[in-house]
Amino acid sequence: METEALANGDAVPTVHPPNPPARLNDHLAESLRLEHQLMRVPFEHLKKSMRTSNRTVEKEMNAVMSGVAEAAQKDMSKEEAVQHLNSLVSRLQGLKRKLDESNKSEQLQVQRCRARLDHLTVLRAENQQEWNNIRVNRILVDYMLRLSYYDTAMKLAENSAIQENIKFLSYDESS
């Protein structure tokens, strides 16, 4: 600590002005670093859905391929071969139905990721206050959902137009 001598001989500590605030861009970058959780939830749901789809495809395709190989090795009558191949076709149709449902789920998760990315990309110096208000509302809604105030959280999300940025899906699935 530095001191300054006064005319009467007393020493007074020198007060340095506080460091200037960090540059605004540094503050914006720090805000974005804190928002990684916003992206994590829909991305994790998307990864989980894709892994499940891949496992389903691998399992069903292995079963169908072994069924085809089995049919090729056995001496079957024409009727048995047709019946066996029809069962394999119906299995593939079931796989197609499952993949269509999975595709819809994955598209929903991709839309959520896109909405959240869009939310993060609009952060600029000129609209930081608006972005912070949205962020606070999102945090409040998340907090209300954790405390099981679903209706209140939904109303705040609708009034703030932040439904796509909220983890309603994760709370719905956990119930």
C-alpha positions as CSV (number, residue, x, y, z in Angstrom):
1,M,0.0,0.0,0.0
2,E,1.4,3.4,-1.0
3,T,1.1,6.5,1.1
4,E,1.2,10.2,0.4
5,A,2.6,12.7,2.7
6,L,0.4,15.7,3.5
7,A,1.7,19.2,4.2
8,N,1.3,18.7,8.0
9,G,3.4,15.6,7.8
10,D,0.6,13.0,8.2
11,A,0.6,10.1,5.8
12,V,-2.6,9.2,3.9
13,P,-2.9,6.0,1.9
14,T,-3.0,6.6,-1.8
15,V,-6.3,5.5,-3.3
16,H,-6.0,4.3,-6.9
17,P,-9.1,4.3,-9.0
18,P,-10.4,0.8,-9.6
19,N,-9.3,-1.0,-12.7
20,P,-11.4,-0.1,-15.7
21,P,-14.1,-2.7,-16.3
22,A,-13.2,-5.5,-18.6
23,R,-14.0,-4.9,-22.2
24,L,-17.6,-5.5,-23.2
25,N,-16.6,-8.3,-25.5
26,D,-14.9,-10.1,-22.7
27,H,-18.1,-9.8,-20.7
28,L,-20.2,-11.1,-23.6
29,A,-17.8,-14.0,-24.1
30,E,-18.0,-14.9,-20.4
31,S,-21.8,-14.8,-20.6
32,L,-21.7,-17.2,-23.5
33,R,-19.4,-19.6,-21.6
34,L,-21.8,-19.8,-18.8
35,E,-24.6,-20.8,-21.2
36,H,-23.2,-24.2,-22.1
37,Q,-25.9,-25.9,-20.0
38,L,-28.5,-24.4,-22.3
39,M,-27.2,-26.4,-25.2
40,R,-26.3,-29.5,-23.2
41,V,-29.8,-30.8,-22.5
42,P,-31.2,-30.9,-26.1
43,F,-27.9,-32.1,-27.4
44,E,-27.8,-35.0,-24.9
45,H,-31.3,-35.9,-25.8
46,L,-30.4,-35.9,-29.5
47,K,-27.4,-38.1,-28.9
48,K,-29.4,-40.5,-26.8
49,S,-32.1,-40.7,-29.5
50,M,-29.5,-41.3,-32.2
51,R,-27.7,-44.0,-30.2
52,T,-31.1,-45.8,-29.7
53,S,-31.9,-45.6,-33.4
54,N,-28.5,-46.9,-34.3
55,R,-28.8,-49.9,-31.9
56,T,-32.3,-50.7,-33.2
57,V,-31.1,-50.6,-36.8
58,E,-28.1,-52.8,-36.1
59,K,-30.1,-55.3,-34.1
60,E,-32.9,-55.6,-36.7
61,M,-30.5,-55.7,-39.7
62,N,-28.4,-58.4,-38.1
63,A,-31.6,-60.4,-37.4
64,V,-32.8,-59.9,-41.0
65,M,-29.4,-60.8,-42.5
66,S,-29.1,-63.9,-40.4
67,G,-32.6,-64.8,-41.5
68,V,-31.7,-64.4,-45.1
69,A,-28.6,-66.5,-44.7
70,E,-30.6,-69.1,-42.9
71,A,-33.1,-69.2,-45.7
72,A,-30.3,-69.6,-48.2
73,Q,-28.7,-72.5,-46.4
74,K,-31.9,-74.5,-45.7
75,D,-33.8,-76.5,-48.1
76,M,-37.2,-74.9,-47.9
77,S,-40.3,-75.4,-50.0
78,K,-41.4,-72.5,-52.0
79,E,-44.2,-71.7,-49.6
80,E,-41.9,-71.9,-46.6
81,A,-39.4,-69.6,-48.3
82,V,-42.1,-67.1,-49.2
83,Q,-43.5,-67.2,-45.6
84,H,-40.0,-66.7,-44.2
85,L,-39.2,-63.8,-46.5
86,N,-42.6,-62.2,-45.7
87,S,-41.8,-62.4,-42.0
88,L,-38.4,-60.7,-42.7
89,V,-40.2,-58.0,-44.8
90,S,-42.7,-57.4,-42.0
91,R,-39.7,-57.0,-39.6
92,L,-38.1,-54.5,-41.9
93,Q,-41.4,-52.6,-42.1
94,G,-41.5,-52.5,-38.3
95,L,-38.0,-51.1,-38.4
96,K,-39.1,-48.4,-40.9
97,R,-42.0,-47.4,-38.6
98,K,-39.6,-47.2,-35.6
99,L,-37.2,-45.1,-37.6
100,D,-39.9,-42.8,-38.7
101,E,-40.9,-42.2,-35.1
102,S,-37.3,-41.8,-34.1
103,N,-36.7,-39.3,-36.9
104,K,-39.6,-37.1,-35.7
105,S,-38.1,-37.1,-32.2
106,E,-34.7,-36.3,-33.6
107,Q,-36.1,-33.5,-35.7
108,L,-37.7,-32.0,-32.6
109,Q,-34.4,-32.1,-30.7
110,V,-32.6,-30.5,-33.7
111,Q,-35.2,-27.7,-33.7
112,R,-34.6,-27.2,-30.0
113,C,-30.8,-27.1,-30.5
114,R,-31.3,-24.6,-33.4
115,A,-33.6,-22.4,-31.3
116,R,-31.1,-22.3,-28.5
117,L,-28.2,-21.6,-30.8
118,D,-30.2,-18.8,-32.3
119,H,-30.8,-17.4,-28.8
120,L,-27.1,-17.5,-28.1
121,T,-26.1,-15.9,-31.4
122,V,-28.2,-12.8,-30.9
123,L,-26.1,-11.7,-27.9
124,R,-24.5,-8.4,-29.0
125,A,-23.4,-5.3,-27.1
126,E,-26.5,-3.3,-28.3
127,N,-29.1,-5.8,-27.1
128,Q,-27.4,-7.2,-24.0
129,Q,-30.0,-5.9,-21.6
130,E,-32.8,-7.6,-23.6
131,W,-30.7,-10.8,-23.7
132,N,-30.1,-10.7,-20.0
133,N,-33.9,-10.3,-19.3
134,I,-34.6,-13.4,-21.4
135,R,-31.8,-15.2,-19.6
136,V,-33.3,-14.3,-16.2
137,N,-36.7,-15.4,-17.3
138,R,-35.3,-18.7,-18.5
139,I,-33.5,-19.3,-15.2
140,L,-36.7,-18.4,-13.3
141,V,-38.7,-20.8,-15.4
142,D,-36.1,-23.6,-14.9
143,Y,-36.2,-22.9,-11.1
144,M,-40.0,-23.1,-11.1
145,L,-40.0,-26.4,-13.0
146,R,-37.5,-27.8,-10.5
147,L,-39.9,-26.9,-7.7
148,S,-42.9,-28.4,-9.6
149,Y,-44.6,-25.1,-10.4
150,Y,-45.3,-26.3,-14.0
151,D,-48.3,-24.1,-14.8
152,T,-46.6,-21.0,-13.5
153,A,-43.4,-21.8,-15.4
154,M,-45.4,-22.5,-18.6
155,K,-47.2,-19.1,-18.3
156,L,-43.9,-17.2,-17.7
157,A,-42.3,-19.0,-20.7
158,E,-45.3,-18.2,-22.9
159,N,-45.3,-14.5,-21.8
160,S,-41.6,-14.2,-22.4
161,A,-41.7,-16.1,-25.7
162,I,-39.0,-18.5,-24.5
163,Q,-40.8,-21.9,-24.7
164,E,-38.2,-23.3,-27.1
165,N,-35.3,-22.4,-24.7
166,I,-36.8,-24.2,-21.8
167,K,-36.2,-27.8,-20.7
168,F,-40.0,-28.8,-20.5
169,L,-39.2,-32.1,-22.2
170,S,-36.7,-33.2,-19.6
171,Y,-39.2,-32.4,-16.8
172,D,-42.0,-34.2,-18.7
173,E,-39.9,-37.3,-19.2
174,S,-38.8,-37.4,-15.5
175,S,-42.4,-37.5,-14.2
